[in-house]
Amino acid sequence: MKELNRKNYETVSRPIKILQFGEGNFLRAFVDWILQDLNDNGIINANAVVVQPTPAGRNKELASQDGLYTLCLEGIEKGERVQSRQIIDVLGDFVCPYTEYAKYLEYAKSDDLEIVVSNTTEAGIALDESDTDFSVCPKSFPGKLLAFLKARYDHFDGDTEKGLAIVACELIDHNGDELRRILVELAKINNMDEAFINWLTTANHFTNTLVDRIVPGYPRDNAANVCEETGFNDINIDKGEVFHLWVLQKEPFIQQRLPADKSGLNVIFADDITPYKQRKVKILNGSHTAMVPVAYLSGIDTVREAVTDNSVGRFVLGLVNDEIKPTIDLPADEMDAFASSVIERFMNPFIRHELMSIALNSTTKFRTRLLPTYNDYRAKFGKSPKHILFAFASMTVFFRGKRGDEDIALKDDEEYLKFWAELWQLDDPTEIARKALSAENIWQQDLSDEENVRLTAKYISDILNKGEREALREFLGE
């Protein structure tokens, strides 16, 4: 069997026009797949350079195969089972700014460069006021991007024709606008001149986006079979569902440079992406985030197992139907159809979507994916949504780091892991609930009214004393 590289697999030479922050499973199964389609159809002629946004990442593994990898798309489409295998070849170079900072900034001088794409998780678009030394690689994603744009501005003497289309794919509200806001604030913290800040906001064009595809990543259960089918050894196989949706806010500058809607894929340039985003983030991502601790502590490892489990499946349906759908201002038939399609996607027989892969950055995900529903539900009904509170209690116990005798490999921001570790120095469920709910620095609001504390403490106590599964059955009235 051959090694997968550009010596053994014929590829097309293309200029690097895209700077891609992130080398994870999602970008490779979604944005890079779309770029491949656009290239294959002659709509664009562009490869991407991948910037590793954290010190630990997959750049070395991807570079060892010259950026080539196999993408497996599997699912149900128009009632038919669909399975495809495709070699993606649009990743043309790799740079780790922590160890190759000069090379990273050299790309800022490129005449070919037109687009920046990012997916650094919800935690990535955040202001770090300590990012003030640009002589070395900044810590945060906005810091890295600001250093890059400043280097580009300086090299081209402020030429307004050298601005970039900046496409943020992180799952936060108004992601493009928020990224631009943070860049401006960080530029002011660093005392950058007004001429640069004006170039930053006028020559560069930021767009808000919504992305939707479930991507479980490397198919550990059948990677060997995939290699047999393609004839290549591949340590970077990626796997996603067939369903995909990319909604971008209409902006002529972006549409000219990234005409992603021209090849027949499910890509939409919309005047307002808010309805699409609310529907997707609240129902799909919100139910994902709530499901993880409830299902995982119940002894379940995958999404499909979770939604087909009697108790966890009932919990997810109750959350979606009783608490999420009523907070979205769209026709009921549209909500019903979308919610049903989400459950079907969760049950995709081809995808083993590990709950622990969704658990990454659970603290931020709870704030961004479930608290908007919590607040909208409270505003509409004058009471707290109990499924969300039960999920909160389960997440709190999840961050104790134990599933029975098994240690949980917790992955979150260090400050949040420290918070949860300190929380579990307490013994009383009421105090644990109160401290967890009142952490305004995390949730950006105080959730600790007496009813919330009482209910959350009860759920925590039940989970600790009876186990997650029995506590869930009691919650559901089984």
N, C-alpha and C positions, 0 to 999 in steps of 0.2 A: 504493500500500500504506500502511495506517495505522500510526502509531506506537503501540506497546503502552503504554497508560497508562489511568488510571481514567476519563478523559474519553471514551476510545474503546471501553472494555470495561466493561460493567456489573458492579459488584461489590456485595457485601453489607457494610454497616457493622457492625463488631464491636468490642467493647471489647478493649483490649490487656491480656491476662492472663498473657502469657508473655514472659519475658526470655530471649533467645536469644544465647548467646555463640558467634559464628561465622557467617560468611556464605558459606562455601565450598560447593563442589559437593555434598558428601555430605549435609550437613544439609538443603540445599534439595531434594535428590532423595529423601530418606528421611523425616526427622522432619517437615518442612514438608508433604510429600505426605500423610503420615499425618494431620497436623492438618487438612489440606484435606478429607480423607475424613471425619473425625470431624465437622467443621463441616457438610459437605454432607449428612450423614445426621442432623443435628439432635442429635448426642450431646453436643457442646460448642458454645459460642458464644464464640470466642476468637481473636484475632489475636496476633502476636508483634512485639516491638520487637527489632531486630537490633543487637547490640553488636559492633562491629568489634574483635577481640581484639588486633590488631597495628596499627602505624601504617600499613602498606600493606594495602589490602584492596579489596573490591568494593562497599562501601556506596554510593559515589557513583554507580556504574553502576546498581545496583539502585534507588536512590532516583530516578534519572532516568526510570524506568519506573513510579514509584509502587509499587515492590515487586513488580510483576507480572512473571512470566517463564513461558516454555513449558517443560514437562517432557516429555521423550520417553522412554518405557519400551519396550524392545525385547528380545525373547528368545524362548526356547522354553518353552511352558507346556503340559503334558499332550500333548507331542508335536507341538503346533501352533505355528507362528510367530505371534508377537504383536507388534503395533506400536500404540502409542497416543500421542496428543498431548493435553496438558491444560494449561490456564492456571492457575497457582497464584496465589492472591490473599490469602494469610494473613499476609504481611509488611506490617504496618501502619505501622511507623516505623523510623527508622535513627538510630543515634547512634555517633559515634566519640569515645570517652572521652578520647582524647589531645587533641582540639581542642574537645570539648563536654562537659567534665567536669561542669559544673554541671547540664546537661540530663540526663546519665547519672544523677547522684545524685538528681535530682528524681523519677525513676521509682521510687526506693526509697520514696517517700511515697505511692505509688499504692494506693488501696483495692482496685482491681480485680486487682492482680497476685497470681498464685497459684503460678506455676511458673517455674523456671529450667532451661533446657536448654543443654548445652554440648557442643561438639566442637572442642577446641583442639589436636588431635593428641596423640600419646602424650607429647610433650615439654611439653604445656601444664600438666599437673597435676604441678607441681614446686615445691618450697619455694625462694623467693628471700629470704634473710634480710635483704637490703638494702632490701626493701619496707617502709620505716618512715615515709615521709612521705606521709600521705593527704590533704595539702592540694593535691597535684597527682595526676594519674593514676598509680597504681602500674604497675610494669613487667609483673608476672606476672599470669596469669589468677587464681590464688588471691588475690593482692593486690587486684585489682579487685573480686572478689566479696566479699572481707572488707570493703572500704571501703563497698560497697553495703549489705551486711547491717548494718554498724554504723550507717550513716545511717538505715536502716529501723528498727532498734532504738531509736535516739534519737528519731526522729520520733514513733513510736507508744508511747513510754515503756515499752518492754519488754513490750508486749501479746503474750501467748503465742498469741493467735488470729491474729497477723499473720506467723507463720512461713510459709515457702515450701516447696513440693515441689521438690527439687533433683535433676535427672536428668542425670547425667554419661554421655556417650556415647563418651568416649575409650577406646581399646583398651588398657587396662592392667587387671591383675587388681584386682578389688574397687574399681572406679573411684570409686564413691560414698563408700565407707569411706575411701579414700585422700584424696579431696578434703576430707572432713570433718576427717581427722587433720591435714592440712597447714594448714587454716584455724585450727584450735585452736592449733597450734604457732606460727603467724604472729601470732595474737592475743596469745599470751603474750610473744613477742618484742617486741611493741608495747605491752606492759604494760597491755593492756585488762582491765577489771575482771571479776571472776569471775561477776558477775550477767549480763554480756553473754555470756560464754563459755557459761554454762549455757543461756541463751536460744538461742544459736547451735546447740547440740547437742540441745536438747529441743523447741524450738518449730519448728525446721526439720527436714525429713525428707529424708535422703539415700538414694538407692537405687542399687544396683549394676545394671548393664545389660550387655547384649551386643547389638551391632548387626551386621547382615549384609546388605549389598547392594553389588554392584560398580557404581561410579559413575565413568565416564570423563570426565564433565563436558561442556564445550562441544563440540558436534560440528562441528569445523572442516570436515570433508569434505562435509557436506550441510546446513549451517546455512541456506543460501539456499533449499534445497528445503523445509525446515521452515517458513520464513517464508512461502513461497508457499502451503503447505498451510493455515496458520492465518490468513493475510491480514494479519499484523502484522510490522513490523520489530521484531526482538528481538535485542539484544546480550547477553542473559543466558540464552540457552537452556541447559538442563541435560539431561543424558542419563544414564540408568541402565538396569540390567537389570531384567527383570520380577521375578525372584526377590527376596524380602525376608524377613527374620526379625528381630524385636525381642523379646528376652527381658529382662524386668525382674523384679527380686526383689519378691516379694509384700510389700506395705506398704499398709495401708488408707488412709492419708492420701494417698499417691500415686495409688492406684486411684480414689479419689473424684474427684480433681481432673483426672486424666488417664486416663480409662477407655479406653485405646487398644485394648483387646481387644474392644470392643463392636460394631465395624462389620464384622467378618468378615475382617479382614486377619490376616496371620500374625504376630500379637502374642501373647506368652505372659507371664503373671505366674506365676513359678515360686518354689517354696520355696528351691531351690538352683540357681543358674545355672551352677555350676562345670562340669558335664559338657558343657553347650552351648558354654561359652566355650572350654574346652580343645579341643574338636573343631574349632571354627571358627577360633580364633586360630592353633592349631598347623598345621592342614592348609591352610586358605585363605590366611590372612595370612602364615604362615610360608613357604609355597611361593612366594607373591608376592615376599616380601622376598629370598629366596634366588635366585629367578629373575632379578631385575632386573640385577645386575651381570654374571651369566653370559651372559644373552641379549644385553644391550646391548653388551657388549664383543665379542660374536660378530657384531655388525652388524645386530641385530634391534631393532625399535623398539616393537613391540606385544606384548601378552600372547598374542593368538591366534597370531601368527607364531611366538612362542616355543614354545608347546605343540605346534604342528604341525610344528616343525622336528625332524628326526630326532634329532640329538644333544641339543639342549636339552630336547626332549620326554622323551627317555629319562632325562635328568638329573632332571627334575622328578618323573617317576614313581618313580625310584629313591629320591629323597629322601622322598617321601610313603609309599611302600610299605615301604621297608626301615628308615627311621629315625624317621619321625613316628608312623605308626600303632602301632608296637609300644609307644609310651610312653603311650598313652591307654587307660585302663581302662574300655573299653566293649566289648560283644560284637563279634566280628570281622565279622559280617554287616552290622552297623550302620556300622562303619568303612568297609567296602568300598563300601557304598551311598553314603555321604556323600562319600568320596574320588572316586568315579566322577562324582557330581553336580558336584563342584567342577571337575573337568577339563572336563566338558561346558559349564559356565558360562564357563570360560576360553576355550572355542572358540566362544562366541556369535558368529554371523556378523554381527550387527547392531552390535556394539560394537568400536570401535577404542580399546582401553584402552592409552594410551601408558605405556611402561615408565618414562619420566622423571617422569610424574605420581605413580607409586608410589615413586620414588626420593627424594621429599621426606622429610627427617629419617631417612635410611637408618640412621644410627648408632644412634639410639634404637630404631628398629624392629628392628634386628638383636638388640639386647639384650632387648627385650620379646617378640618374636615367635619367635626361634630359640633363644636361650639356655635357656629352660625345657626345650625338647626336647633340647638338648645335654646338660643336666644330668641329665634323666630317663634318657636313653640311657646315659650313663656309669654312673649308679647301677645300671641294670638289667644292662648287658652288660660293664661294667668296661673299656671302651675308648671312644675318641672316634668320633662319627659322621663319616665321611669326606666325605659330601656337604656337610655343614654347614661343615666345614673348607675345602673347595674353594670354597664360596660366600663364606666369610670372606676367603680369599685374593683372590677376584675382586673383592669389595667394596673391599679394600685397594688394589688396582690401579685400580679405578674412581675412587677418591678422589685418584689422581694427576692426574685431570682431563683425560685424553686418550683419545680413541678414534681411533687412527690419527693423522691430521693434524688431526682435529677437536677443538676444545675442548669439554669437557663442562660444562654450566651447573650446577655443584654448588650444592645448596640444603640447608643444614643449620645447626644452631646455630653461632654464630661460634666458640665454644670448640672444637667438634669440627672445624670446617674448619681452624682454626689447628693442631690436633693433627695432622691428616692432612698438612697442608702441611709441618710440621716433620719428620714421619716421612719424607717423600720427599726430604729433604735427605740421607738415608742412601743408600748405593749397594749395600750387601751385602744380598741377599734374606734371609739368616738374621737379620741385625740388624733389618731391617724387620719380619720376622715376629715376632721376640721383642718388639720395642717395641710392636707393634700388639696382640699377645696379652696383654701384661702390664699393660695400662692399666686398673688396678683402678678408677680414678676414673670410667671410662666403662662398663666391663662389670660393675662391682660384684663382681668376682672376678678372680683371676689365672688366665688360660688358658694360661700359657706353660710347661707341662711340656715336657720335651725331645722327646717324640714329636710333640706338636702343633707345636712350633717346626720340627722337621725336615720334617714333611709340608707345613705351610703355606709354608715357605721354598721347598720344591720346586715347589709349585703356582705361587707368585709368580714364581719363576725361569722356569718353563715358559711362563707367560702372557706375560712380558716378552720372552722370546727366540723363542717359536714363535707367539705370538698366542693369543688366548682360544680360538678355535675348535679349533685343533690341540691345545692343552693339554687342552681338554674331551674331545676324541676319545681322547686318550691316557688320561685319567682313566677313561673309560668302557670302555677296552679295545677300541676300534673299530679 
